Amino acid sequence: MSATPRPARPSLVASATRTIARMTTPLSRPLAGRRLFPLWAVVRHRGRRTGRPYAVPVAIRVSSGSFIIPLPYGSETQWLRNVVAANGCSIRWRGADHIATAPRVIGIEDAAGAFHPIQHAILRAAGIRAFLRLERTQPGAAG
């Protein structure tokens, strides 16, 4: 009788990071996307099956024409699946709407250039290994 392998348990730090992310979402929602708060943005997208509009607050970094969004819950979240299926979304960042296209999930090494070395070390310690890269347009291009 062979034992079925159990899925790897997330590390204590990764579990704590996810808990903190869940707790800060209600706090970030009123601040996300505002002009004077560049750390958070609002990803606006539509459900793939229902077409229902959604708005998700996310941490964000901007790097040479791209948005980089850490994915603390991994790359299987519904909002990420919706963005990938639609080949983009609208992002409210720094008080302006941007059309974001060409979504691609990347690893921590590919995202490292968007983060200060200390932030990169914190992300690595927190177990965040997946990031979403989106190409961005100039503000005001979104409808």
Order of alpha helices (4+ residues) and beta strands (2+ residues): alpha-beta-beta-beta-beta-alpha-beta-beta-alpha-alpha-beta
